[in-house]
Amino acid sequence: MAVHRTLLPRAFRLASLMLCLVNICVGATLTSTAKVDTGRNRVHFIAAKTESAGSVDAANLAFKWNVSDKGLPLLGLPSTHLTAGLDQSLSYPLAQFSFPIFQALNYDDEHARYLLPALSKESRGIHFVEFVPSGTKNTYASVDGANIQLIDNDNMKVVRTSDGTRYIFVRYPDGEFRCASIKDSSGASLSLLYTANGLMLHGVVDSAGRTITFNYASDGITSLTQTWMANSEGLTKTWRVGEQAESPLNSEVKFSHAVVSLFAKSLPSNAIIRSYTTAMAASDKTLARIFGGPNAVAGANGFEPAGLAAAYPFYRGDIIGDDGIERRGHLSYAMHLYGSPDGTGDSSLYVPPGFTQHSAQPSPIDAAVIFYYPRLGNLTDITLAIFHVADFQISNEGDRIRIGSLGGPGGSSASYKHSHIEFYRGNPGLPPLAARPGLRIDPTTIFTVPDGSGK
């Protein structure tokens, strides 16, 4: 984060001294051999806190999480602008501590322990919750009497407090474990949403659909925007952060109920793929051009098109189960094709030329049609299966073969039409349902994305 990069050079010596004091008080030893560079994160955190200690404490007192009161914004804030240092002070209750939600969970390889940055509710000083092996496999326990447990599921870590609240941390592209969701014992939950590269916390959404968005500039967070419902009205309000010129940002305004927030389709906390990238979008556009009409959209990278109804899941790729086992999702090594971005449009269905065998007619269940290719795109010996084919008829149309239209039996609903497409190794015909996962090929590896298609 930009604010970290600017603070570190000015405060490194002071931060080192503070680290020594913290080590003496709470046992947070800085190591240079950790799997993740924990020292870097902790110096960032302490340096920022040291340079703005007074303002951080003020900011820390100025907010309240309204998790149970659905008629209020998710985060209770003062009516005036917010003090700078929000990314260091904004925290969520964690036993007798508060967890700064912008901070990462660290692992100390030398001492085989996890360290979670926290703020003391009593002193508002820095504290590192230390987790050591408990004797149970993949389970760690806090050593400070807080009765907090950490369960290590490889790419996902679950921190659980004695009241049943769970904080789920997942590994992001830079190797850091950041908090992806918080779930309390009553069932209320917060999902923390990150930018595409996973390096910056973009916002928070709760189980009631209320949202918090952090608006960034080169020097860090410049404002915070919240949306919520009150008296059947949708409301939005923005708070300025730091000393800025007065503007109408603070005004509370109504928003249309027809507008679907992207936050309503947040990633599940156990998703293995954490962001929909530009490269994924380019791949999906290429596949839509190969198999669909001019307005068709495809989802082949574990994500559905963002324009589908908010109630429809956005992410359908690989996940990690509660038992730590990786499981495939509906769009793991498969793709959906829609006729329009919102999923309600019609489209012709096409396949590339070059197949040597094909179905005589769609299957009675799911209206599936298969095509065998000695070579298809970048690969050889491939079977293409298209499910939910309507109006099946093969005809040549230029450099593609039209086979019908999407939305056939098994794939139609009152709200959208689609076809499901899979690719299998070899020439197995239409494999039994149980055999398909072991034969599937990732559709994104078959066709080359043209240069510049992601722009």
Stockholm file with secondary structure:
# STOCKHOLM 1.0

chainA/1-455         MAVHRTLLPRAFRLASLMLCLVNICVGATLTSTAKVDTGRNRVHFIAAKTESAGSVDAANLAFKWNVSDKGLPLLGLPSTHLTAGLDQSLSYPLAQFSFPIFQALNYDDEHARYLLPALSKESRGIHFVEFVPSGTKNTYASVDGANIQLIDNDNMKVVRTSDGTRYIFVRYPDGEFRCASIKDSSGASLSLLYTANGLMLHGVVDSAGRTITFNYASDGITSLTQTWMANSEGLTKTWRVGEQAESPLNSEVKFSHAVVSLFAKSLPSNAIIRSYTTAMAASDKTLARIFGGPNAVAGANGFEPAGLAAAYPFYRGDIIGDDGIERRGHLSYAMHLYGSPDGTGDSSLYVPPGFTQHSAQPSPIDAAVIFYYPRLGNLTDITLAIFHVADFQISNEGDRIRIGSLGGPGGSSASYKHSHIEFYRGNPGLPPLAARPGLRIDPTTIFTVPDGSGK
#=GR chainA/1-455 SS CHHHHHHHHHHHHHHHHHHHHHHHHHCCCCCSSCSSCHHHHHHHHHHHHHHTHHHHHHHHHSCEECSSCTTSCSEECCSSCBCSCHHHHCEEEETTEEEETTCEEEEETTTTEEEEEEEETTTCCEEEEEEEECSSTTEEEESSSSCCEEEEETTEEEEECTTSCEEEEEECTTSCEEEEEEECTTSCEEEEEECTTSCSEEEEEETTSCEEEEEEETTEEEEEEEEEEETTEEEEEEEEBSSCCCCGGGCCEECCTTCCCGGGGCCCTTBSSCCCCHHHHHHHHHHHHHHSCTTCEEECSSBCCTTSCTTSCSBCSCEECTTSCEECCTTTTCEEEESSTTSCCCCEEEECSCCSEECSSCCTTTTCEEEEEEEETTEEEEEEEEESEESCCCEEETTEEEEEEECCTTSBCSSCBEEEEEEEESCCSSCCGGGHHHHBCCGGGTSCCCTTTTC
#=GC SS_cons         CHHHHHHHHHHHHHHHHHHHHHHHHHCCCCCSSCSSCHHHHHHHHHHHHHHTHHHHHHHHHSCEECSSCTTSCSEECCSSCBCSCHHHHCEEEETTEEEETTCEEEEETTTTEEEEEEEETTTCCEEEEEEEECSSTTEEEESSSSCCEEEEETTEEEEECTTSCEEEEEECTTSCEEEEEEECTTSCEEEEEECTTSCSEEEEEETTSCEEEEEEETTEEEEEEEEEEETTEEEEEEEEBSSCCCCGGGCCEECCTTCCCGGGGCCCTTBSSCCCCHHHHHHHHHHHHHHSCTTCEEECSSBCCTTSCTTSCSBCSCEECTTSCEECCTTTTCEEEESSTTSCCCCEEEECSCCSEECSSCCTTTTCEEEEEEEETTEEEEEEEEESEESCCCEEETTEEEEEEECCTTSBCSSCBEEEEEEEESCCSSCCGGGHHHHBCCGGGTSCCCTTTTC
//
